[in-house]
Amino acid sequence: MEAGELILLLAAALAAGWVDAVVGGGGLLQLPVLLLAGLTPVQALATNKSAAIFGTASAAVTYARRIKLDRGVAVPAGLLAVAFAGLGAASADMLDPDLLRPLVLAALLGVAAFVTLRPSLGRLPHPHLRTARRVAAAVAVAGMAIAFYDGILGPGTGTFLIIAFAAILGMDFVRASATAKVINVGTNLGALLVFGAQGHVLWPLGLAMAVCNIAGAQLGARMALRRGAGFVRVIMLCVVAALVARLGYDQFAG
């Protein structure tokens, strides 16, 4: 690999760590650059996970030091996420991403409309929404459905998690982002275990990118904590727009 390609990959990892820590969606930056560097799609997914898990774990620790996490949601959803992301990763070679892309596009457009039309969503916590039934629903959605998606494809996982926690449990966006990081550690771990066993991870490259991913994650988490839910909402809409543009291009022009 040439020096220029390596520098580009490390820069993408730094930026991806920042985006992931604030609102998720760092794969939007890392995956295309990995593919441009000549990796196969499965190698790119696998190596992306090997870098992202370190940045996500770093951000999760930073959030946990400042915010009291909802362990009743984070722990069971995180454990489920390991298993279901692993199932998704095991299916990555068998399912055509082209079949999922239109569904993801529709979901992202729905997220954008939902956040835009409900400007109060995620700005303030609404703890009265946290009922046993809603907790069970949030754990299932995050730890099973979204985790499986992260293992098989991935873009927008953090954003979907934040919206799920805000809409179902009434969390503000900062707390939702903090909780999402715990689930993301589980999804990254589950997928990485499968990809690693299959030999798809380029470990030297992934670990080098992990260092930059951690640095970006620390910057992003601290900025989100300092600036609050309004800042997270703006970044979320920007990331969703970028994801829609990227997936739309892949779907209609790729």
DOTOR-851080 format. One line per 4 residues: their letters; for each residue x, z, y of N, C-alpha, C. Coordinates in nm, 3 decimals. Atoms other than C-alpha are relative to their C-alpha. Layout:
DOTOR-851080
A = X,Z,Y,X,Z,Y,X,Z,Y | ...
END
This chain:
DOTOR-851080
MEAG = 0.085,0.000,-0.120,0.000,0.000,0.000,0.088,0.000,0.124 | -0.080,0.010,-0.122,0.134,-0.095,0.343,-0.025,0.120,0.092 | 0.009,-0.115,-0.090,0.199,0.164,0.613,-0.122,-0.009,0.091 | 0.115,0.017,-0.088,-0.070,0.017,0.839,-0.130,0.037,-0.069
ELIL = 0.121,-0.034,0.075,-0.335,0.049,0.567,-0.011,0.151,-0.020 | 0.001,-0.145,0.021,-0.234,0.409,0.498,-0.039,0.073,0.129 | 0.034,-0.062,-0.128,-0.254,0.501,0.867,-0.149,-0.016,0.029 | 0.143,0.024,-0.021,-0.600,0.344,0.889,-0.084,0.091,-0.090
LLAA = 0.072,-0.086,0.092,-0.715,0.538,0.581,0.003,0.146,0.046 | -0.012,-0.139,-0.045,-0.585,0.868,0.720,-0.081,0.024,0.127 | 0.081,-0.012,-0.122,-0.748,0.804,1.058,-0.149,0.004,-0.035 | 0.139,0.000,0.044,-1.077,0.724,0.882,-0.037,0.134,-0.062
ALAA = 0.025,-0.130,0.063,-1.047,1.047,0.682,-0.018,0.110,0.106 | 0.011,-0.097,-0.109,-0.996,1.248,1.002,-0.137,-0.010,0.067 | 0.131,0.020,-0.064,-1.303,1.094,1.168,-0.114,0.035,-0.094 | 0.105,-0.029,0.098,-1.508,1.123,0.848,-0.018,0.151,-0.017
GWVD = 0.011,-0.145,0.012,-1.428,1.494,0.822,-0.079,0.059,0.115 | 0.075,-0.047,-0.118,-1.559,1.547,1.176,-0.148,-0.030,-0.014 | 0.141,0.041,0.013,-1.880,1.352,1.115,-0.069,0.080,-0.111 | 0.060,-0.072,0.112,-1.942,1.518,0.777,-0.029,0.145,0.037
AVVG = 0.018,-0.141,-0.035,-1.898,1.867,0.922,-0.117,0.020,0.095 | 0.109,-0.014,-0.098,-2.148,1.804,1.202,-0.134,-0.035,-0.063 | 0.132,0.046,0.043,-2.421,1.607,1.029,0.001,-0.079,-0.131 | -0.009,0.082,0.120,-2.296,1.432,0.715,0.016,-0.147,0.035
GGGL = -0.014,0.144,-0.025,-2.237,1.060,0.674,0.144,-0.045,0.014 | -0.140,0.039,-0.012,-1.857,1.060,0.664,0.037,-0.117,-0.089 | -0.027,0.114,0.088,-1.867,0.812,0.377,-0.018,-0.134,0.070 | 0.018,0.121,-0.081,-1.982,0.556,0.634,0.133,-0.049,0.053
LQLP = -0.131,0.035,-0.053,-1.626,0.565,0.767,0.103,-0.019,-0.111 | -0.105,0.003,0.102,-1.420,0.631,0.454,-0.018,-0.113,-0.101 | 0.021,0.097,0.108,-1.582,0.402,0.199,0.038,-0.144,0.039 | -0.039,0.137,-0.035,-1.549,0.070,0.390,0.151,-0.019,0.010
VLLL = -0.145,0.012,-0.014,-1.183,0.140,0.467,0.067,0.001,-0.136 | -0.054,-0.001,0.136,-1.112,0.224,0.103,-0.021,-0.135,-0.069 | 0.027,0.131,0.059,-1.277,-0.101,-0.001,0.090,-0.107,0.062 | -0.090,0.095,-0.066,-1.074,-0.293,0.259,0.143,0.012,-0.052
AGLT = -0.135,-0.022,0.052,-0.760,-0.140,0.109,0.018,-0.057,-0.140 | -0.011,0.067,0.129,-0.839,-0.318,-0.217,-0.051,0.079,-0.119 | 0.054,-0.079,0.110,-1.005,-0.043,-0.424,-0.131,-0.063,-0.050 | 0.129,0.043,0.053,-1.293,-0.132,-0.655,-0.108,0.096,0.054
PVQA = 0.105,-0.089,-0.050,-1.634,0.012,-0.555,0.001,0.138,-0.065 | 0.000,-0.130,0.067,-1.613,0.286,-0.820,0.124,0.081,0.040 | -0.121,-0.069,-0.046,-1.252,0.371,-0.723,-0.019,0.054,0.142 | 0.023,-0.044,-0.137,-1.360,0.390,-0.358,-0.092,0.123,0.003
LATN = 0.089,-0.115,0.007,-1.649,0.624,-0.440,0.073,0.123,-0.050 | -0.071,-0.112,0.062,-1.425,0.841,-0.658,0.105,0.059,0.093 | -0.106,-0.048,-0.089,-1.134,0.862,-0.415,-0.057,0.063,0.126 | 0.071,-0.059,-0.114,-1.374,0.930,-0.128,-0.040,0.144,-0.033
KSAA = 0.040,-0.136,0.040,-1.505,1.233,-0.323,0.120,0.095,-0.005 | -0.118,-0.086,0.012,-1.152,1.362,-0.385,0.050,0.047,0.136 | -0.036,-0.042,-0.136,-1.091,1.372,-0.010,-0.110,0.084,0.062 | 0.112,-0.064,-0.068,-1.439,1.478,0.102,-0.024,0.142,-0.047
IFGT = 0.030,-0.134,0.050,-1.465,1.784,-0.122,0.081,0.106,0.073 | -0.083,-0.097,-0.071,-1.179,1.953,0.061,-0.050,0.021,0.143 | 0.052,-0.013,-0.135,-1.314,1.878,0.407,-0.133,0.074,0.004 | 0.131,-0.064,0.005,-1.666,1.983,0.311,0.013,0.149,-0.029
ASAA = -0.021,-0.142,0.031,-1.545,2.310,0.156,0.057,0.074,0.120 | -0.059,-0.060,-0.120,-1.339,2.380,0.467,-0.107,0.026,0.106 | 0.108,-0.016,-0.097,-1.641,2.323,0.692,-0.098,0.108,-0.044 | 0.092,-0.101,0.052,-1.861,2.538,0.465,0.051,0.141,0.028
VTYA = -0.059,-0.131,-0.027,-1.621,2.830,0.501,-0.009,0.035,0.148 | 0.006,-0.024,-0.144,-1.609,2.793,0.879,-0.142,0.036,0.043 | 0.140,-0.032,-0.033,-1.990,2.788,0.904,-0.037,0.139,-0.052 | 0.038,-0.126,0.062,-2.025,3.084,0.666,0.055,0.121,0.074
RRIK = -0.057,-0.111,-0.077,-1.802,3.298,0.885,-0.079,0.031,0.126 | 0.074,-0.017,-0.124,-2.034,3.250,1.182,-0.151,0.009,-0.019 | 0.144,0.007,0.025,-2.378,3.199,1.027,-0.031,0.061,-0.135 | 0.044,-0.057,0.127,-2.560,3.395,0.759,-0.074,-0.107,-0.078
LDRG = 0.060,0.105,0.080,-2.634,3.139,0.491,-0.117,0.053,-0.081 | 0.114,-0.033,0.084,-2.961,3.140,0.298,0.045,-0.016,-0.146 | -0.055,0.008,0.135,-2.811,3.224,-0.041,-0.107,-0.033,-0.104 | 0.109,0.030,0.093,-3.151,3.200,-0.210,-0.025,-0.148,-0.015
VAVP = 0.009,0.146,0.006,-3.142,2.828,-0.134,0.135,-0.061,-0.037 | -0.131,0.063,0.016,-2.771,2.748,-0.118,0.057,0.014,-0.140 | -0.063,-0.021,0.131,-2.664,2.902,-0.449,-0.069,-0.080,-0.111 | 0.061,0.080,0.107,-2.926,2.755,-0.687,0.008,-0.150,0.024
AGLL = -0.009,0.143,-0.030,-2.928,2.418,-0.508,0.142,-0.050,-0.021 | -0.140,0.040,0.018,-2.548,2.408,-0.508,0.037,-0.013,-0.146 | -0.029,0.008,0.143,-2.530,2.478,-0.882,-0.069,-0.120,-0.064 | 0.069,0.118,0.050,-2.794,2.218,-0.960,0.069,-0.128,0.045
AVAF = -0.063,0.119,-0.057,-2.610,1.973,-0.735,0.121,-0.044,-0.081 | -0.115,0.036,0.083,-2.299,1.988,-0.955,-0.045,-0.085,-0.118 | 0.048,0.072,0.118,-2.498,1.876,-1.258,-0.061,-0.135,0.035 | 0.071,0.124,-0.029,-2.717,1.615,-1.092,0.088,-0.103,0.070
AGLG = -0.096,0.097,-0.056,-2.437,1.458,-0.886,0.087,-0.057,-0.111 | -0.075,0.050,0.115,-2.242,1.435,-1.211,-0.078,-0.105,-0.076 | 0.085,0.101,0.065,-2.536,1.251,-1.367,-0.001,-0.130,0.081 | -0.002,0.118,-0.085,-2.543,1.018,-1.070,0.130,-0.077,-0.011
AASA = -0.131,0.065,0.012,-2.171,0.950,-1.093,0.014,-0.071,-0.136 | -0.006,0.061,0.133,-2.203,0.881,-1.467,-0.082,-0.128,-0.006 | 0.086,0.120,-0.002,-2.469,0.622,-1.381,0.051,-0.107,0.096 | -0.046,0.091,-0.106,-2.265,0.455,-1.106,0.041,-0.136,-0.055
DMLD = -0.042,0.127,0.059,-2.129,0.189,-1.341,-0.118,-0.078,-0.059 | 0.112,0.062,0.072,-2.471,0.119,-1.493,-0.108,-0.054,0.093 | 0.106,0.042,-0.091,-2.702,0.085,-1.192,0.058,-0.082,0.115 | -0.042,0.088,-0.110,-2.671,-0.189,-0.931,-0.037,0.066,0.134
PDLL = 0.032,-0.059,-0.130,-2.641,-0.037,-0.580,-0.099,-0.084,0.081 | 0.094,0.086,-0.072,-2.841,-0.338,-0.454,-0.145,0.041,-0.025 | 0.134,-0.046,0.030,-3.145,-0.185,-0.623,-0.038,0.122,0.083 | 0.024,-0.122,-0.077,-3.107,0.140,-0.430,0.001,-0.022,0.149
RPLV = -0.024,0.017,-0.144,-3.005,0.002,-0.092,-0.129,-0.015,0.081 | 0.123,0.009,-0.079,-3.356,-0.102,0.025,-0.074,0.133,0.012 | 0.065,-0.131,-0.004,-3.493,0.241,-0.067,0.070,0.093,0.097 | -0.076,-0.085,-0.092,-3.213,0.416,0.121,-0.024,-0.042,0.145
LAAL = 0.030,0.050,-0.135,-3.271,0.192,0.423,-0.135,0.050,0.049 | 0.134,-0.046,-0.039,-3.640,0.279,0.424,0.002,0.150,0.029 | -0.008,-0.145,-0.021,-3.558,0.650,0.392,0.069,0.033,0.131 | -0.072,-0.025,-0.125,-3.311,0.637,0.679,-0.085,-0.035,0.122
LGVA = 0.090,0.036,-0.110,-3.558,0.456,0.902,-0.108,0.106,0.017 | 0.097,-0.109,-0.007,-3.810,0.725,0.814,0.058,0.124,0.064 | -0.068,-0.115,-0.062,-3.557,0.995,0.907,0.011,-0.020,0.150 | -0.016,0.028,-0.143,-3.489,0.827,1.242,-0.133,0.017,0.073
AFVT = 0.132,-0.012,-0.064,-3.861,0.801,1.320,-0.046,0.145,0.004 | 0.042,-0.140,0.010,-3.926,1.158,1.205,0.069,0.086,0.106 | -0.076,-0.080,-0.097,-3.649,1.307,1.421,-0.036,-0.039,0.143 | 0.032,0.047,-0.134,-3.737,1.091,1.721,-0.139,0.045,0.045
LRPS = 0.138,-0.034,-0.035,-4.111,1.160,1.711,-0.025,0.150,-0.001 | 0.014,-0.146,-0.001,-4.060,1.531,1.653,0.123,0.062,0.067 | -0.119,-0.049,-0.070,-3.809,1.634,1.921,0.026,0.149,-0.016 | -0.019,-0.144,0.018,-3.867,2.001,1.845,0.059,0.033,-0.137
LGRL = -0.051,-0.025,0.134,-3.756,1.961,1.483,0.146,0.045,0.005 | -0.136,-0.048,0.012,-3.446,2.167,1.415,0.059,0.065,0.123 | -0.056,-0.061,-0.122,-3.405,2.295,1.770,0.000,0.152,-0.011 | 0.013,-0.144,0.017,-3.526,2.645,1.686,-0.041,0.029,-0.144
PHPH = 0.042,-0.034,0.136,-3.571,2.825,1.352,-0.148,0.038,-0.005 | 0.140,-0.038,0.024,-3.921,2.873,1.209,-0.006,0.072,-0.135 | -0.013,-0.073,0.127,-3.871,3.144,0.945,-0.131,0.019,-0.076 | 0.129,-0.018,0.069,-4.244,3.168,0.870,-0.025,-0.110,-0.103
LRTA = 0.015,0.108,0.096,-4.211,2.838,0.681,0.069,0.029,-0.134 | -0.077,-0.029,0.122,-3.981,2.998,0.424,-0.086,0.080,-0.100 | 0.080,-0.060,0.106,-4.226,3.068,0.141,0.067,-0.030,-0.134 | -0.059,0.020,0.132,-4.142,3.089,-0.229,-0.019,-0.144,-0.048
RRVA = 0.027,0.138,0.042,-4.305,2.752,-0.292,0.089,-0.100,0.074 | -0.085,0.091,-0.078,-4.113,2.585,-0.010,0.147,0.013,-0.039 | -0.138,-0.019,0.046,-3.785,2.738,-0.127,0.022,-0.077,-0.129 | -0.012,0.073,0.126,-3.846,2.597,-0.476,0.005,-0.151,0.025
AAVA = 0.000,0.143,-0.032,-3.924,2.256,-0.325,0.133,-0.043,0.061 | -0.128,0.033,-0.065,-3.611,2.260,-0.107,0.114,-0.003,-0.100 | -0.105,-0.004,0.102,-3.391,2.357,-0.402,-0.007,-0.124,-0.089 | 0.016,0.119,0.085,-3.536,2.075,-0.614,0.041,-0.127,0.072
VAGM = -0.033,0.121,-0.077,-3.507,1.812,-0.341,0.150,-0.011,0.023 | -0.143,0.003,-0.033,-3.153,1.910,-0.241,0.088,-0.003,-0.123 | -0.088,-0.016,0.115,-3.005,2.011,-0.576,-0.019,-0.103,-0.108 | 0.026,0.098,0.104,-3.163,1.739,-0.786,-0.005,-0.143,0.056
AIAF = 0.019,0.138,-0.048,-3.287,1.430,-0.600,0.114,-0.047,0.089 | -0.105,0.043,-0.093,-3.037,1.417,-0.313,0.136,0.006,-0.068 | -0.129,-0.011,0.070,-2.751,1.534,-0.536,0.023,-0.120,-0.092 | -0.014,0.117,0.087,-2.818,1.254,-0.787,0.035,-0.123,0.083
YDGI = -0.029,0.112,-0.088,-2.823,1.004,-0.503,0.146,0.003,0.048 | -0.138,-0.009,-0.049,-2.489,1.135,-0.373,0.099,-0.043,-0.108 | -0.090,0.040,0.108,-2.330,1.085,-0.713,0.002,-0.148,-0.025 | 0.007,0.142,0.035,-2.450,0.729,-0.756,0.031,-0.093,0.117
LGPG = -0.026,0.085,-0.117,-2.419,0.597,-0.397,0.059,0.079,0.115 | -0.059,-0.097,-0.092,-2.380,0.862,-0.130,-0.026,-0.007,0.149 | 0.010,0.001,-0.146,-2.414,0.737,0.231,-0.126,0.070,0.052 | 0.113,-0.070,-0.061,-2.633,0.969,0.438,-0.041,0.127,-0.069
TGTF = 0.039,-0.119,0.076,-2.640,1.256,0.188,-0.014,0.124,0.089 | 0.005,-0.118,-0.087,-2.558,1.524,0.446,-0.118,-0.004,0.095 | 0.113,0.015,-0.092,-2.819,1.387,0.685,-0.132,0.028,-0.072 | 0.121,-0.027,0.077,-3.088,1.389,0.415,-0.016,0.150,-0.028
LIIA = 0.005,-0.144,0.027,-2.999,1.749,0.330,-0.044,0.078,0.123 | 0.034,-0.071,-0.124,-3.021,1.864,0.692,-0.148,-0.017,0.032 | 0.141,0.026,-0.027,-3.359,1.697,0.741,-0.088,0.077,-0.098 | 0.079,-0.071,0.101,-3.487,1.848,0.415,-0.011,0.149,0.033
FAAI = 0.003,-0.143,-0.029,-3.390,2.201,0.513,-0.075,0.031,0.130 | 0.072,-0.022,-0.126,-3.526,2.166,0.867,-0.150,-0.020,-0.019 | 0.142,0.032,0.016,-3.856,2.008,0.760,-0.070,0.092,-0.099 | 0.065,-0.080,0.104,-3.925,2.212,0.447,0.007,0.150,0.030
LGMD = -0.021,-0.144,-0.017,-3.782,2.553,0.541,0.002,0.046,0.145 | 0.002,-0.038,-0.140,-3.792,2.543,0.921,0.133,0.047,0.055 | -0.132,-0.037,-0.053,-3.416,2.587,0.967,0.029,-0.078,0.127 | -0.052,0.079,-0.111,-3.257,2.490,1.295,0.113,-0.087,-0.055
FVRA = -0.094,0.098,0.051,-3.012,2.202,1.267,0.138,0.059,-0.031 | -0.132,-0.057,0.026,-2.699,2.418,1.284,0.000,0.074,-0.133 | 0.010,-0.071,0.128,-2.811,2.646,0.999,-0.023,-0.098,-0.115 | 0.023,0.101,0.103,-2.937,2.343,0.806,0.130,-0.072,-0.035
SATA = -0.128,0.065,0.024,-2.599,2.177,0.849,0.094,0.090,-0.079 | -0.083,-0.096,0.072,-2.421,2.492,0.731,-0.041,0.007,-0.147 | 0.050,-0.006,0.138,-2.643,2.512,0.421,0.029,-0.129,-0.074 | -0.027,0.130,0.062,-2.600,2.140,0.356,0.144,-0.009,-0.049
KVIN = -0.140,0.008,0.042,-2.223,2.188,0.334,0.021,0.062,-0.136 | -0.013,-0.064,0.131,-2.261,2.423,0.039,-0.049,-0.095,-0.109 | 0.053,0.095,0.099,-2.476,2.167,-0.144,0.096,-0.118,-0.016 | -0.093,0.113,0.003,-2.231,1.892,-0.051,0.126,0.033,-0.081
VGTN = -0.113,-0.039,0.085,-1.947,2.087,-0.211,-0.038,-0.018,-0.147 | 0.047,0.018,0.138,-2.155,2.092,-0.530,-0.011,-0.145,-0.040 | 0.014,0.142,0.034,-2.235,1.721,-0.515,0.137,-0.067,-0.014 | -0.135,0.058,0.007,-1.873,1.629,-0.447,0.071,0.044,-0.128
LGAL = -0.065,-0.051,0.121,-1.753,1.853,-0.731,-0.056,-0.067,-0.125 | 0.061,0.062,0.119,-2.002,1.716,-0.984,0.042,-0.144,-0.018 | -0.041,0.141,0.007,-1.924,1.355,-0.900,0.149,-0.013,-0.031 | -0.146,0.009,0.018,-1.549,1.420,-0.887,0.040,0.032,-0.144
LVFG = -0.031,-0.032,0.139,-1.546,1.580,-1.233,-0.021,-0.121,-0.091 | 0.029,0.118,0.082,-1.705,1.269,-1.380,0.097,-0.114,0.031 | -0.091,0.108,-0.038,-1.501,1.017,-1.182,0.143,0.029,-0.045 | -0.134,-0.037,0.043,-1.182,1.209,-1.259,0.019,-0.020,-0.149
AQGH = -0.009,0.016,0.145,-1.254,1.215,-1.632,0.002,-0.147,-0.039 | 0.002,0.144,0.028,-1.318,0.840,-1.619,0.125,-0.072,0.050 | -0.125,0.059,-0.049,-0.983,0.782,-1.447,-0.013,-0.088,0.122 | 0.023,0.085,-0.117,-1.126,0.628,-1.130,0.064,0.053,0.128
VLWP = -0.051,-0.060,-0.123,-0.967,0.866,-0.877,0.147,-0.036,0.022 | -0.140,0.022,-0.038,-0.647,0.760,-0.699,0.046,0.130,0.068 | -0.024,-0.136,-0.048,-0.524,1.119,-0.661,0.100,0.009,0.115 | -0.092,-0.013,-0.115,-0.217,1.074,-0.436,-0.064,-0.041,0.132
LGLA = 0.068,0.046,-0.121,-0.422,0.876,-0.185,-0.110,0.098,0.039 | 0.110,-0.092,-0.028,-0.722,1.109,-0.214,0.048,0.131,0.060 | -0.050,-0.128,-0.052,-0.514,1.422,-0.154,0.062,-0.016,0.138 | -0.053,0.025,-0.134,-0.335,1.267,0.143,-0.114,-0.010,0.101
MAVC = 0.116,0.009,-0.088,-0.673,1.180,0.295,-0.069,0.135,0.017 | 0.064,-0.132,-0.005,-0.797,1.531,0.215,0.057,0.085,0.113 | -0.062,-0.078,-0.108,-0.548,1.683,0.460,-0.063,-0.036,0.134 | 0.062,0.045,-0.125,-0.690,1.472,0.743,-0.149,0.034,0.003
NIAG = 0.142,-0.034,0.009,-1.045,1.534,0.622,-0.023,0.146,0.037 | 0.011,-0.142,-0.033,-0.991,1.910,0.649,0.015,0.021,0.151 | -0.021,-0.014,-0.145,-0.855,1.877,1.003,-0.123,-0.045,0.078 | 0.120,0.048,-0.067,-1.156,1.670,1.110,-0.118,0.093,-0.022
AQLG = 0.111,-0.091,0.032,-1.397,1.908,0.936,0.005,0.126,0.084 | -0.014,-0.121,-0.081,-1.258,2.207,1.121,-0.042,-0.026,0.145 | 0.040,0.036,-0.137,-1.298,2.032,1.456,-0.152,-0.017,0.010 | 0.143,0.028,-0.003,-1.652,1.918,1.372,-0.084,0.125,-0.015
ARMA = 0.078,-0.121,0.022,-1.779,2.251,1.240,0.004,0.091,0.122 | -0.011,-0.088,-0.117,-1.647,2.445,1.538,-0.073,-0.058,0.120 | 0.072,0.062,-0.111,-1.791,2.193,1.782,-0.151,0.015,-0.018 | 0.142,-0.017,0.026,-2.134,2.208,1.614,-0.044,0.143,0.027
LRRG = 0.033,-0.140,-0.024,-2.130,2.588,1.625,-0.001,0.032,0.149 | -0.011,-0.028,-0.144,-2.028,2.588,1.990,-0.111,-0.069,0.079 | 0.094,0.078,-0.081,-2.269,2.320,2.114,-0.145,0.011,-0.046 | 0.135,-0.031,0.043,-2.573,2.401,1.902,-0.081,-0.115,-0.057
AGFV = 0.088,0.092,0.073,-2.872,2.223,1.749,-0.024,-0.131,0.074 | 0.023,0.123,-0.075,-2.926,1.973,2.031,0.112,-0.101,-0.021 | -0.116,0.086,0.025,-2.575,1.835,1.982,-0.008,-0.061,-0.139 | 0.010,0.049,0.137,-2.628,1.807,1.606,-0.108,-0.108,-0.010
RVIM = 0.108,0.097,0.002,-2.955,1.620,1.665,0.045,-0.136,0.053 | -0.049,0.125,-0.059,-2.788,1.359,1.888,0.096,-0.071,-0.095 | -0.095,0.060,0.094,-2.503,1.303,1.641,-0.072,-0.053,-0.123 | 0.077,0.045,0.116,-2.754,1.279,1.358,-0.064,-0.136,0.025
LCVV = 0.064,0.128,-0.030,-2.945,0.998,1.528,0.102,-0.112,0.010 | -0.106,0.101,-0.008,-2.620,0.815,1.601,0.048,-0.041,-0.140 | -0.047,0.028,0.137,-2.507,0.845,1.238,-0.106,-0.077,-0.077 | 0.108,0.072,0.068,-2.848,0.735,1.107,-0.004,-0.145,0.045
AALV = 0.000,0.137,-0.051,-2.839,0.429,1.334,0.116,-0.080,-0.058 | -0.116,0.068,0.057,-2.490,0.343,1.211,-0.019,-0.029,-0.148 | 0.026,0.020,0.142,-2.593,0.390,0.848,-0.100,-0.113,-0.023 | 0.099,0.106,0.012,-2.898,0.167,0.894,0.065,-0.136,0.026
ARLG = -0.068,0.125,-0.032,-2.681,-0.100,1.056,0.091,-0.044,-0.114 | -0.094,0.032,0.108,-2.421,-0.081,0.780,-0.074,-0.046,-0.127 | 0.073,0.034,0.121,-2.666,-0.083,0.489,-0.083,-0.127,0.019 | 0.076,0.121,-0.030,-2.879,-0.348,0.658,0.088,-0.123,-0.009
YDQF = -0.093,0.112,0.009,-2.576,-0.573,0.692,0.033,-0.031,-0.147 | -0.031,0.021,0.142,-2.485,-0.519,0.325,-0.117,-0.064,-0.074 | 0.118,0.049,0.069,-2.842,-0.592,0.221,-0.032,-0.146,0.034 | 0.051,0.130,-0.044,-2.916,-0.901,0.428,0.110,-0.104,0.028
AG = -0.107,0.096,-0.033,-2.576,-1.053,0.512,0.114,0.005,-0.101 | -0.110,-0.015,0.096,-2.352,-0.928,0.231,-0.012,-0.095,-0.117
END
